Amino acid sequence: MIQSDLDLFGPQPQRLASHTVLLPGFALAELEALLDALRPVLRAAPFRHMRTPGGQQMAVALTNCGALGWVSDDHGYRYSATDPLSGQPWPALPPLLLALAERAATLAGFAGFVPDACLVNHYQPGTRLSLHQDRDEQDYGQPIVSISLGLPAVFLFGGMQRADRTRRIALNHGDVLVWGGEDRLRFHGVLPIKPGVHPRLGERRINLTLRKAG
């Protein structure tokens, strides 16, 4: 059983697999401060649609913050210390976001997690993310911490093979999902975002995924 201050106040943490925990509404208490911290990040490194190595434009717009940022282009998928658009280092990972990820990871059983990269995805209604594994990081022993903001999403959580059956997990505004350990390389994705208008973020979903990339 997971013990936390959520046990008495608010929704209970949910263990979805052996090393996967959903923390419903975990980020809500710090929402406004978190949005304030993201604004300078997005000004310095705006959202963009990267291209796959095969030349296709990605449907989900994205950017990064932290010492490393995930990029995709003709040279493949990789982490880079600099933003390819500006040639400058990626914006620093906001301390509030870092602390939030560390707390969530600890509650999920991954004490000592210190991310050095945060991938920021921007979804609009109809946008989806196909099944994939996060394999570009150097240390698979570190978890992924995913923070959902804005419109709700249906997260697909599969097995170690693309063809394995997937579980559908509802992710709402403020939810934090953590997975690692033997679940770290599970295939996962997002179903098309349904049309809607979130009262705080409008017609969009913002997803922050923090990881130890280097």
C-alpha positions, -999 to +999 in steps of 0.1 A: +000+000+000+012+035-009+012+059+021+011+096+014-007+128+024-032+119-003-044+090+019-065+114+041-070+143+017-082+136-018-081+107-042-061+076-034-030+066-054-037+037-077-012+010-085-019+000-121+009-025-125+038-037-105+058-005-110+032+019-123+012+043-101-014+069-109-016+099-086-050+115-093-050+153-090-014+153-076-004+185-094-036+206-088-024+223-057+005+239-075-012+244-108-010+282-111+027+283-100+034+255-124+018+274-153+038+305-143+070+285-144+062+271-178+056+305-195+093+316-198+102+280-210+077+283-238+089+318-247+125+307-249+117+274-267+083+275-285+063+245-294+072+230-328+063+200-350+094+179-354+099+155-382+105+118-380+137+103-395+114+092-424+104+128-431+069+128-417+057+157-396+047+147-361+011+155-351+020+164-316+038+198-311+065+197-285+094+214-268+118+207-239+134+220-208+162+207-188+199+199-194+188+177-223+159+178-248+144+151-270+147+158-307+137+140-339+151+148-374+168+131-404+195+119-380+171+100-358+156+102-323+180+114-296+187+138-268+205+170-274+219+197-250+208+225-274+176+235-291+181+229-329+160+259-337+179+285-317+212+267-312+210+277-276+208+254-245+173+243-236+156+264-209+164+252-174+140+228-157+119+249-133+127+241-097+090+237-089+086+211-117+117+193-106+104+191-070+070+179-081+085+151-102+108+140-073+078+139-049+057+119-073+084+095-080+091+089-043+054+082-037+055+057-065+085+039-050+113+056-069+132+076-043+162+096-055+148+103-089+165+135-103+153+142-139+175+161-164+150+163-192+113+173-195+095+167-228+065+191-231+038+178-255+010+200-269-022+181-280-052+196-297-085+178-303-080+149-327-043+146-320-030+112-310+003+096-300+009+061-315+022+032-294+059+035-287+086+027-262+108+053-245+142+039-254+163+069-260+174+074-224+207+059-212+194+045-179+162+024-180+164+020-143+150+055-138+112+061-141+091+083-163+069+109-145+040+122-166+019+152-157-014+159-174-029+194-178-059+206-197-082+184-217-086+148-206-069+119-224-071+082-227-036+067-221-029+034-237-006+012-216+005-020-232+031-047-228+067-053-240+056-060-276+036-036-298+010-062-305+003-069-267-031-059-254-034-024-241-051-011-211-070+022-213-063+047-185-082+080-181-059+109-174-074+141-162-062+176-154-036+175-126-031+137-127+005+124-125+014+089-138+047+073-128+061+041-144+095+024-142+112-008-131+099-038-150+072-016-165+097+010-179+097-003-215+061-010-219+045+003-251+023+033-245+004+059-264-026+083-264-059+080-282-072+110-302-080+138-278-118+144-278-131+179-287-136+201-257-127+233-239-109+231-206-119+260-183-082+269-176-063+258-207-088+259-235-088+235-264-056+218-255-038+192-234-003+198-221+017+168-211+050+171-192+071+139-191+102+140-170+130+115-172+167+109-166+181+110-201+218+114-196 
